[in-house]
Amino acid sequence: KFTKMVEDAVFKKRLSYIDAIVHICEETNIEPEDVKKFVSPIIKDKLEAEAAGLNLLPKTNSIDSALFE
């Protein structure tokens, strides 16, 4: 369900994956730190690509070590 909500926000509201997750957290009163268990591997890969494209991740690290530990 969370993955569908993220994908809908990305496509319908034209949000980035990062912004879509934050938006959903705000709407559902979920703390962003607690969202790890809801993020599917597909969304995780898209987040990682997006974060790397924005230079938010060091070149050698993955999203797991940067955001989800």
DOPA-877897 format. One record per residue (C-alpha): x, y, z; residue in three letters. Coordinates in steps of 0.1 Angstrom, whole numbers, plus 5000, padded with zeros to 4 digits. Layout:
<semars>
XYZala...
</semars>
This chain:
<semars>
500050005000lys502850245009phe504550184975thr501350264957lys500950584977met504450684968val504150604931glu500750794930asp502351104946ala505251094922val503051064891phe499951264900lys501551534921lys504851544901arg506951494933leu510351344936ser510451014954tyr512051184984ile509451454984asp506651204979ala507751005010ile507951315031val504551425019his502951095027ile504651095062cys503051445068glu499651325056glu499651005076thr501551135107asn504250885103ile507750985113glu510150975084pro512550765105glu509850495109asp509250465071val512050215065lys509849915071lys507350035044phe509850115016val509849844990ser513149744972pro511849914940ile511250244958ile514550204976lys516350174943asp514550474929lys515350674960leu519050574958glu519250684921ala517551004929glu519751084959ala522850994939ala521751224911gly521351504936leu524851424950asn523251344984leu525151014987leu528850954987pro529850774956lys530750454975thr527750434998asn524250304992ser521050445005ile521050165032asp524050305049ser523150675044ala519450685052leu518250355066phe520550275095glu
</semars>
